[in-house]
């Protein structure tokens, strides 16, 4: 059973994101679609509302439900050798509602449903903690790219709200918004690029030959 979250002790602005799996490298098997000498490419996904249904402050793996088309979309990218990651704000940690163990348990359930992901970058801070990793700040995207060895300009961020797009812009990555019922019309209008669903977003990524697996 996951441990009970500890009361919030506070987070420093320079505490940085949590990275999973731990260590200096992504999950074994990540490969460059362009072969030796080519920069690896990456797609980073928001978690809640993009890969899985949004359950506020969820620490229960039993409540995880994949979004329609998510497994097929990820498998399309895996077939191209694209590095895959998740960038997720989890302020429930700072609020004392989630523990690191619960965050990890939910992540493992996501991977059971959707297959392995090469890196998870999680912001455990609250909106007022002044960190550099909480989206729309660039820290999660930068940390995931650093762990994967992928430059942000060869990375696409896919999410459902403006904070995801803001993090992509701030880091120098490309953003694709997949609106859901919680996405505000203003966010959709402000997005540089949108897709009607996750599979369509990934197909857009795969058509960007100069970015994902083709061109120079």
Protein Blocks (a to p, Z undefined) as FASTA:
>chain_A
ZZdddddebjafklopadddedjbdcehiacfkbghiacddddddfehplpccdehiabf
klpccdehklmmmmmmmmnopacddddddfklmnopacfklmmmmmmmmmmmnopafbdc
ddfbdfklopakbccbfklmmmmmmmnopafklcccddfbfklmmmmmmnopacdddddf
klcfklmmmpmbdcfbfklmmmmmmmmmmlnopaZZ
